[in-house]
Structures are given as structure tokens and as C-alpha cells.
Amino acid sequence: MAAAVALWVRTEPPLLGALPLPPPGRLGRPYLRKMAAYARRRAAEGCFPRLRWARWRHIACGKLRLGRGLAWLYFQRFLRLRPAPPPRSLRRAEAEAACGSAEELERERSKLSVDTLQFLLFLYLQQLSRLSLRTALRGEQWPSPAAAAPGPAGKGAGQSKNWNDQDHLAFLLAHLSDMLELLLEPEQLSASSHATSNSLVSYEAVCALSFLIEGTVEGSGTVHPLHELALWQPCQEKNGYSKSNNAFSFPKLESWLRSCLTTNPFGMTACLRSGKKLAWAQQVEGTTRRAKIACNAPVVPEVFPMVIMSQVYKQTLAKSSDTLVGAHVRIHRCNESFIYLLSPLRSVTIEKCRNSTFVLGSVQVSVHVHSCDNVKVIAVCYSLSLSSTTGCTFHVLTPTQPLILAGNQAVSLAPFHTHYPMLEDHMAQVGLATLPNYWDSPMLLGKESSDTSVFRLLPPSDFYTFVIPFEMEGDTTETPGGLPHAYQKALSQREQKVQIWQKMVKEASLSKDQRKQFQMLVESKFYEWLIQTGNRQQLDSLVPPAVGSKQAAG
């Protein structure tokens, strides 16, 4: 008996590639079929096998009727999904920052290209944010009224589809035929643009499908892309591979894929079921102990690790370690807590959290915040998106426009305003630079696309720097890239007021008893301020510096 092959949907395309907004109608199957045919016809013009930015802009804006901003959003998100050496990412950022006009920026972007077939699959995958995976074949809208349950503040409590590996499998199984047909050469399609029993799927098309599918040979413990497994000798008869054509029989390949596909063994379901339980939180007297933190790093081979933390309540959590490096992090239902994840991360999703502060290391791909109330997020990240948030503040350094999606209220955007000793090293590891920085230029999408009242730029008068209260080794001693002039000016004016006040106290010639009384008054007012702002809880939950600051951070 030959060893069995197990295939599954790769974590990253649906998790990070499927943007959390319904796609435009013209990204549906009929238009993507036309785009596939057009790209092959215009191969000599930079459309196939690689699609250049200028050609995609022409297709997206001229034929699919997308706005230029949305066209670039899809293009750059796909680019970020394909691992590029950090030095190359830094060179791109430097070149873009050096552009002095929109024309120069377009010329610079025109140097970029993507794999055409993989990009078509990426665009098709955007349907994940529109269709119900359980009723995809019937075309019903997600979520169905019966499935929607009210959450805090009346928000939907449905689970994120981007994180649900069982939904990823259901989506692929429901749309596998369409995706395979999207990859076929025109002569392999019937007059109605469908595959026939004689259609052949090229090896290049199966290589493109490896963007979505990977797997393993039973018992090997090694993850391989789909195209490598498809050429494995025991599988060739089942998937219809012909060496003479270097192609696969469409019906046999589809049948083989369906028989081998299973739930991702390294996805969220497996992480929750069998991942290593982590205990990072320092317990504080009077708080609950229901926090659940799990990581699948010990069992994941050639894939990015996953960390899931849920129901952290009234705690301070701090970590900087190899456990987090390159991890996809999901933070769920955390309330009245302070969470510091000071490592280079792959992505972070924050869902249904309230009254909490999240300080993140450099995030290589995306930070997505959904259905949160009164949270503060502090991060250097490639991209930021938010949906259904209320009263949240974001201090970010980002080379892309923050995405403000549907359902947000009272969003405050502010410049990144902190540092820790390893920050610049971590930025270099994930290919993030200080320029360009679009923290103050959000893109509004969805129903509120024309309602700029949903966000504001934090007034300089309300701006304060943030101090990370842990010791670490490293060379970063100030906020990378500095602060915008207006915010730096506000800080300088505040510092001058402190100096004037200190001078007044010094020149007041108070007696010993008066100094003691004055000190008690100042301490009393400071204590009141700590309670009013919630900072008392954070101070109480920190480990005493002499005992464990380094441990808490590392």
C-alpha cells in the first residue's frame, strides 16, 4: 500500500489575502474568466505569465471599474503574501519614499509584477468575504440572519472566516472547479468557457494552485507545495499526469484533489485542540484565571507558527521570544488588559476586545482589528485595517494607507510614539522602514467610504509618548523616524511647562513642613490621576523591576 497524501488549504491566502470587505461585483467569476483570457492574449504586453502593475491598473480601472486605490490595494497585498527578502522590501520602501511626485511613484510601481495565475486565484479568493461557505452553491449571503448573534454593543458575534480553517476547506471544495477552469488555457475550454472531459491542466497551472494548497506524505513530517506532491510517482495515475504533455487530466486531477483535501493540521482548530498551552500572564490578586493561550510552534514544520490568546482579563501580558517570531497572532475577547508582544510578527488579529492596550513589535503583513471597544493599538506594521470598532486609538507607523472598513465609530489615528531596544532590529527583520509613513492618510471603504467623520487625527494637545516598562538588550533609544512636527512641538511645550513649574517650586523657599505637605498633595493628586486613567491597574500588574522586568519582556 502506498503512503497516503494529505492536502489542505494554506493558512496565509485566506487569513491575510482575503481582505475583510466584500469584493466589488466585477471581481466575480465571469469577469475573472475574461481577465484570464485577456491576460493570455496580451502576453507580449506584460500580462502573462507575469502581470505588471501598469497592465493590472489598466485591467482593474478600465475593464473591472475598480478605483486606482483599490487596484493598488489588491496588488500590494498579494505582493506582501509572497515572501521577499527583507533587504528587497527595504529597497522598495526607500525607492517609493524618494519619489517626489505621483508620476514618479507610478514609474517606480511599474517595475513591479506578480504571477498572473496566482494573482487570479488571489482575486477569486476575495469571494470568501462575500459568500456563505455553507450555502455558497445557492448564493445566499453571509452571514444568514439565523447565524448572526448579537455581541457586545450590538455587534455581530460570528467567528472570523479568515481564521476558520474548516471554512477555508469548505470554500475550496465548493469552488474548486471554477478555480481550476480559471487556470486553463483557452483551447482547453468549451464554447461556454467550461472544462470538458478531455481538458488538460498544465503543470504551470498546478504550480499556481500551490499558492492555495500544500500537503504532506503520510508519516513524512515534511510539508510540500501541491505541485511537488502531484508529481510524486504513486499519485500520477490518480491525478492523470502525462509526462509527454507535462499536464494533468482535468477530471482526474479534480477528483484526486477532492479525495486528498482535509482540514489544515496546523490551523486554528489544531492549535486550540493540541497546541502547547502558554502561561505568560502574571496573575494579580483578585483577577480571574480563565485566560487561554496556545501556540502550535512546537509542532509546525515549514509553516508560520500560530499563537491564540483568549479571555485575558485584567492582566498585563508581556513577551519577546522565539515563540512569537514570524507568528500569526489572534487576540480574542481580552478585556481591561495590557498586552505587549515585542517580537517580529507575521500578522495580528484583535477581535472583540474592550478597554485594553496592545503594544506590538514589527508586524510584517497586517494588523486587523474587529468589533473592539475603547482599545489602543501601538504598532509598526505593513498594513492596518479596522471594522466595527468604537472609540479606538491607533498609534501606527505604516507604509500603506490604514483601511477603515464598515461599522467604525470615533476612530483616532495618531503617530507611532514609543520604542523598545530591539525595535529597529525587528523592523529590519520584516522589511519595514520609517518611510513612507501613511498613518494619517486612511482609505475609507464600504458604506462609510465618503463619511470622513468616522475618524480623526489625534489633536497634538492630546498626544503623549508611551513608555514600554521593560528592560531588553538592543540599540534603539528613540522613536523610529521621529515624530511629526506638530506633535513634537506639543511635547516640547509641555516639557517647558514642567520646567517652569519645577523652577517655581524651587524658588518658593518652602519650609521643611511645607515641602512635606506639598509632596503629600502632589502624590495624592497623582494617585487620583492613576485611578481615573486606569493606569493604576497597569502599574499594579507589572512585575517589580528588581525581580522580573527582563523575564517579563523576554
N, C-alpha and C positions, 0 to 999 in steps of 0.2 A: 504493500500500500504506500503510495507516495504521500509525503507530508502535505498537509492542507495549507492553503494560502488564506490569510485573513486580510481583508481590506477595510478601510474606514475613511471617513471624511477628515482631512487635515484640520487641525484646530484653527489655524490663523485666518484662512479665507473668510469663513463665516463670522468669526469673532471680531476681526479687525477690518476685513474687506467690505462686508455688508454694512454700508452706512446706516445709522439708526434713523432713517427717514424714508418715507415711501418714495420709490423712484418715479421719475416722470413717465407718463404713459408711453412715450416713444422709446423707452428702454425695454419694451415688451418683446416677445418672441418674433413677431412679424418684422419689426424694424431691425432687430439684430440679425435676422437672416439676410435682409437686404444689405446691411452693413458688411456682413461676411462676404457676400458676392461682390460688392463694390470694391472691398479691400483687395481681393484676389485679382480683379480686373485691373486695378491701378497699382499693381505690384511695383512697377518701374518708377512710380512717383513717390515711393516711400510709405506704402501702405501694407506691404506684405513681403516677407514673413515678419518684418518688424514695422510697427506703426509709429511714425514720427509725430511729435507733438503738433506740428503745424497741420499735418493731414488729419489728425484726430480733431483738432479745433474746427477744421473745415467741415468734417462729417457731423460733429456734435452741434455746431451752431447753424450750419447751413441746411442740414438734412434732418437732424433729430430735434431741432428747435430748442436746444439747451442754451442757457446763458453761458457766457465765456467763463464766469467764475465757477459755475457748477462743472463745466467741462474740465477745467483745470483741477478742481477738487477730486474728481474721479481719477484723473491721470496721475496726480501726485500721490494719492492714497495707494494706488496699485504699485507705483514705484517704491514706496516705502515698505510694501509687503515683501518685495524681493530683496533678500539680504545683500547689502552692498558694503564693502569695506568702509569703516568709519572715516579713514582719510579721504575717500572719494566723496562721501557725504559732506565733509567739511569743505572740500574744494568747491563743491556745488554751492554751498551756502555763501562762501566767500565771493564767488563769481556773481551770484544774484545780488548780494549786498553792494557790490561795486557798480551795479547798473544805475545810471543817472536819469533814465527816462523809461517810459513804458515801452518804447520801441527797442531800447537796448535789452530790456528784460525779456521781451518776446524773442529777440535774436538768441539770447542765451538759452531760453527754454527750448528753442527749435533744435538744439543739439541733442535733445533727449528723445529716446524711443523706447517702446515696450514690445514684448512678444505679442503679435496680433491675436493668435488663437487663445492664449491665456487671458488676454485683455477682454476678449469676447465672453469668456466664461465668467470673468470678474463682473462684467456688466450684467450678465444674466443673473448672477448671484444676488444682485440688488433686489430681486423679487422676494427674497427672504424677508424683507421689511414690509412687504405689502400683502402677501398671501398667507392664509391659514395653512399650516403644514398638514393639518388633519383633514382639511377639506380642499386642498389645492386643486384637485381634479375637477371639483364642482365650481371653483372660482369664488367661493364665499370669502368675505373679508375677515381679516384677523384683527382683533380677537372677536369671536362671536359674542353677542350680548350675554349669553348664558355663561360664558367663560370669564367675563370681566367681573372682578370682585373689587369693591372699594377698599382702598388702602388709606394711610394717613392723609388727612386733609382732602379726602375725597378722590385721591389719585388711584389709577388702576394698579392692581396688585399682581398682574400677570407676570410670570417669570420671563426674564430676558431671553429672547430667542437666540441672540448672538452667543449666549453661554450654554444653551441647551443642546448637548451633543446628540441626544435622541431626535430632536427636531432637525438637526443637520442631516442625519441619516434619512429621515422621512422625506425631507425636501429633495435630496439627491435621487432617491428611489422614484419619487413622483415625477421628476423632470429629467431623468437620465436619457431618455430617448431624444428629447429636444436638445439637450446639451451635445449629445453625440452627433446629431444631424447638423448642429451649428458648426461642427468641426470638419464636416465632409467637403470634399472638393465638388464643384458644381456638377461635374459629369456623373457623380455618384448619387445624385438626387433625381427623383422623378419630376414630371412636369408640375406636380403640385408641391414640389420642394420637400418631399419626404424620402426617407431611405427605402430601399427595396431589399428583397431577399438576397440580391446579388451585390449590394453596395459593399465597398471596401473602405475601411478606416485606416488611413495612413499611419505609419509609425510616428510621424511628427505630430499627428493629432493626439495619439495616446500619450506622447511626451507632454503635450499641453495639458492633458487631463490630469497629469501628475501634479499640476497646480492645486487640484482639489483632493486627490486621492493618494494615499500611501498605504503601506501594509507590511506584513511580515510572513515569513515561512514558519509554520508551527514549530516551536521549540528552538528557533534560531536566536531569539532575543535581539535581533537587529532589524531596524526599520528601513525599508527601501521605498523609493518612489515607484509609482504604478508601472511605468514603462519598463523598469528592470524586472519586476515580477512577471509582467506579461510575456517577456521573452524567456522566462525560465522554462526549460525543456518540458517538464511534466505538465505545464499549463497550455502549451501551444496547441495541442489538439482540441482542448476545451474552448479556447478563445478564438480559434480559427486563424492562427497566424500562418502566413505563407512567406517563406523565405524568398521565393522568387519575386514576389510583388512587394516584399517588405511592408505588408499590410495585413489587416485583420478582417475577417468576415463580420459585417455589422451585426447580424442576429446572434452569432455565436459569442462575439465579444460582449454584447449587452447581456446575454444570458449568463455568461461567466461572471461578469461584474456583479450582477444581482445575487448570484449564488454565494459570492465571497464577501459581500459587504456586511459589516456589522457595526455596532456602536464603538466609537473610539475608546480603546482601552486606557488611554492616557488623558481622557477628557474630564469634565467636571464630575460626572457621575462616578467614575472610578476614583477620582481624588477624594470625594466625600466618603465613598464606601471603604476604600483601603489605603488612602493616603496617610502619611505619617502625621500624627497629631502633634501640634506645636504648642508650647506654653511660653509665650513671650510676655504676657501682661503681668505687671507687678500688682498683686492683689492688694487692695486697700480695704481697711476695715469698714464694714457696712455696705460693701458692694456685692452684687451677685456674682456667682461663679459659672454662669451659663455660657460664657464665650466659647465659640467653636472655631478653631484654627487648624487647617490641614494643608499639607503640601505633598505633592507627588514627586518631588525631585529625586528621592532615593530610588524610584523605580522607572524613571523616564530615561530612555537611551538618547537617541539623536533628535529629540524634540525639546521645545522650550518648556521649562517646568511651570507648574501652576500652583498658586497659593490662594486659598479661600479662607476668609475670616468673616465670621458672622456673630451678631449679637454681643459685641463688645460694649459693655455698659459702664459708664463712669470709671474708666480706666485710662492710663497712659501706656501706650504700647510703643516700643522703640526697637528697631532692628537695623543693623548694617552688616550683612554677611553674605557668604556664597550661596546660601539658601535662596536669596532674593535675586541674584544676578541673572538677568535675562528672563525673569519670571512674568507670567501673566497673573495679575493680582485682582481678585474680586473681593470688595469690601461691602458687606451686606447687613442692613439693619443694625448699624452701630450708633449708639446714642450717647451724648454727653461725654465724649471721649476725645483723647488727643493721640493721634497715630502718626508715628514717624517711621517711614520706610526709606532709609538713607543708603540706597544702593542703586546701581544702574538697572532699570526695569524695562521690560518689553512693552507692557501695557497695564493700565489700571482702570477698573470699572468700579464706580462707587454708586450703590443703589440703596434707596430707602433709608438713608441715614439722617439723623437730626442732631442739631446743636453740637457739632463736632468740628475738630480741626484736623486736616490731613496734610502732612508735610512729606513730599515725595522726593526721591532722588531723581536723576535724569531718566525720563521716560522716552524710549526710542521711537514708539509708534503713536500711541494715543492714550489720552485720559478722557473717559466718558462718565458724566455724572447724570444720574437719572432719578427723578422722584425723591429729591432730598430737600429738606427744610433747614435753613439757617446753618449751613456748613461753610467752612472756609477751606479752600484748596490752594496749596502753595506748591508750585512745581515748575521745573524746566521740562518742557515736553514738545514733541514734534507737532502734535495736534491736540486740541481741546474741543469737546462737544458737550452740550448740555441740553437736557429735555426735562420738562415738568419739574423744574426746581423753583423754590420760593425763598427769597431773601438770602441768596448765597453770594459769597465773595470769592473771586478768583485772582490770586496773585501769580501771574504766569510770565515766563519767557518762552516764546514760541515763534518759529519761523513760518507758521501758517496762520491764516485767519481763524479765530475761535468760531465754532459753529453754534449758533443759537437756534435750536430747533423748536418744536411746538411745546406750548404749555408752560413757559417760563414766566416768572414774575419777579420784579425787583432784583435783577441781576446786577452785581457790581464788578467791574473789571478794573484791575489795578496792576502796576508793575511788580515784577518779582522783587522781593525785598529782604532776602536773607542769604545765608551761606553756611556751609559746613566744610571742614578742612579737605575732604575728598571730592567736593562738588565738581571742580573743573576737570579732574581726572575722570570722573564718571561721565561728564559731558563728552569728553573726547572718546571714551569707550563706545558710546552710542551714536557718535557722529553729529552732535549738536553744538552749534556755535552761538555766540552772543548776538550776531547779526545774520540775516534780518530778524527783526522782532516785531510781530504784528499783534501784540497783546491788546492794543487799543483800536483795532480795526476789525470788528467781528463781521461775520457773514450771517445774515438772518435768512433762515429757510423755513418752509412750511407756511402755515396760516398767518403767522406774525411777520412774514418777510418784509412788510412795509411799515411795521409798527416799532419804531426805534425807541419807544417809551419803555420797552421791556427791560432795557439795560441802561446803565450809566457808567461813566468813568469815575472812579472814586475821587472825590474832591481832595486836592492836596492838603487841605486843612484837617482831613480825617485820616491822613496817612501816617503810619508809624512803621519803623523797621521791626522785623521779627527776629528774635534771638533763639537759636536752637540750643537747648540747655545740656548738651552732651560733649564730652571730650573725645576727639578722634585724632589719629595721625593724618597729616596732609598739609598741603601748601596754600589752599585757598583761604584768604584772610578778609575778603570783602565781596560784596555782591557782584557776580559776573556781569560785565557790561555797564556797571554803574546804574544810576537812577536818572530818569528824565529830569530836565532842569527844574520844572515847576515843583516836583516832589522833593528834590534835593534842596531847593530854596526853602520850602516849608520846614524841612528838618533843621536847616541852619538857623532859621528864625526862632524855632523852638529851643534850640540849644543856647542861643543868645539870651532868651528869657530866663533859662535856668541859671546861666552865669550871672545875670543881673540880680536874680533872687539870692543866689549864694553870696554875692557881694553885699547886698543889703543886710543879710543875716550877720555877716562878719562885721559890718560897720555899726551894727545896732548896740554894741557894747552891753550885751545882756549879762546879768549876774549868773552865778552858778545855778541857783534855784530856777531862774527864768529860762536858762538853757535847757534844764531838765524838763520843765513844764512844756516848753516849746517842742522838745523832742517827742514827748508823750503825745502831744496834739497831732504832730505830723504822722506818727506811727498809727494813731487811731484813724486818721483820715485815709491813710494808705490801706489799712485793713478793710475799711468800708469799701474802698475802690476795688480791692481784690474780690470781695464778695459780690458786688454789683456787676462786675465784668465777667465773673466765672473763672477768673484766673486763680482764685484760691484753690479750687479743685485741682487744677493742673499742678500747682506747686506742691500740694499735699501728696499727689500721686507720683511725684518724681522720686527716684532713688537718691538717698543722700550722696553728695559728690564723693565723700571720702570712702564710701563703701562700694558704689557700683555704677558711677556715671559711664565709665568705659565699658563695663559689661552691658549696660542697658543699650548703648549705641552699637556695640559690636558683638 
